[in-house]
Amino acid sequence: MAARLKAIGERGRAYRMANCADTIISDVCGKCEKREIIDVRRCRDRLCPICAWRRSITLSKKLVEVIETNPQKDDHKYIALTLAVKNVPWTELDKEIERIIYGWKKLQQRLRRAGTITGWARVLDVSRAKDAKTAHPHLHCILQTPKKYHEREPCIFKPAWQPELIRQWQDSLRVDYEPSVYVRTIGEGAGMKVAVNHAAKYITKATNIDGIGDEEFTHYVNAVRHVKTWATGGEMRVNEKDIESEETQKADDTCNDCGGHIYEMREAWSTEKLEYVIKVDLDYNKQRSENYAQKTKAESGAEMGNTVEAETCEGRPVEVNISNSGEGNVYVSIGVCGKNPAGSERATAQG
């Protein structure tokens, strides 16, 4: 995707996307080795497959959480709805997306006023036709509907009354043809998570436009540049900040599970090895070690230094310092805490 952006002159976006997720920051417990990712340096470009994938995971998780924590969950049914329009030339994609977003706004307002739905989530998806000459924009929606509505007639989510749903979608779009509509009832439990994951994953489907030329790709990039690809409303509303800013809050210096010391681990992507390599921030972790030691001392009343105790075969605390020369060498120095480790042997490991 970055290479395609560069080919059409979007060099800045291409550079940021090519370097997306080049650094991962985690909190790791030195005792139980529990790891929690607290930050990923992402480009946050809407066309970036990595960022879109992370966004879809977070959106799916939040939607399931909203549904499961709804106190009136048993009084609702959930519907998976796909709303489509005719394929359009790539040159007209921007106008067609505006029509779809506007049409959905009118349709959901109409359904909510009628008491048909009480909450909704929708994701915009754009794919290419088989001949790659036209675009196929459509919406994937999850609707929250009252169970009582399904017990009466008419119910536009039943097969016999779907022509009415098509008519309302057509009227909302203000088009002179019958657009496509696909309706499916979502089961409870695991079926709910599957359906929500299925809808949210279409945020990542920028790869569906593979095979189109640079001119068509340029029209696609411009068409989705300022479009909100996902949205929620009603009782299924999700805070946008929770999706776009997914970093986890930093943990304390003590592990909540085992009480061990927490240190920060940074991993940087290596273009040579094509994998992440560990980078250690000595100053930062030294400060966290001192904070942990002081906290432990205050709690136990025992006399301790500014370094963390670690179990050894002789039960003595040791100090471990790791540094990277930048030339492929990792140096490890080990000595007894509080003493001069000058006499300790310096070990060098390649790679």
Number of C-alpha atoms within 10 A of each C-alpha: 15 19 13 15 20 14 13 14 11 15 15 11 16 22 15 16 25 14 14 20 19 18 20 20 18 22 23 20 23 18 15 14 14 16 15 16 17 16 19 19 14 18 20 19 16 21 22 22 20 18 22 21 17 19 23 24 17 17 28 22 16 19 22 18 14 16 19 14 10 14 9 10 14 11 12 19 19 23 21 22 20 18 20 19 22 14 18 17 16 22 18 15 23 17 11 23 21 14 17 21 19 14 19 19 13 16 19 21 13 15 15 15 11 10 12 21 23 19 20 23 25 23 21 24 22 22 18 21 16 10 9 17 15 20 25 21 20 23 24 22 25 25 24 23 22 19 14 11 17 16 9 8 9 13 16 18 21 15 12 10 13 17 15 14 20 18 14 19 25 19 17 19 22 12 12 8 12 16 16 14 17 15 17 15 17 20 14 13 9 9 12 19 19 16 22 23 18 14 25 29 20 21 24 21 17 18 14 14 18 12 14 19 12 13 11 19 19 19 17 21 16 13 19 18 14 9 14 11 17 19 17 20 15 15 15 22 15 18 13 12 8 13 18 14 12 14 13 12 9 13 15 14 23 20 20 13 10 13 14 20 26 26 26 23 19 18 18 16 17 13 9 6 8 8 11 15 14 15 17 16 14 14 9 11 16 16 15 21 21 16 19 22 21 18 14 18 15 12 9 9 10 9 10 16 14 16 21 22 17 16 10 9 5 6 9 11 17 18 16 13 12 13 14 13 8 7 8 9 13 15 14 15 16 17 17 13 18 13 10 9 15 10 9 11 11 11 10 11 9 8 8
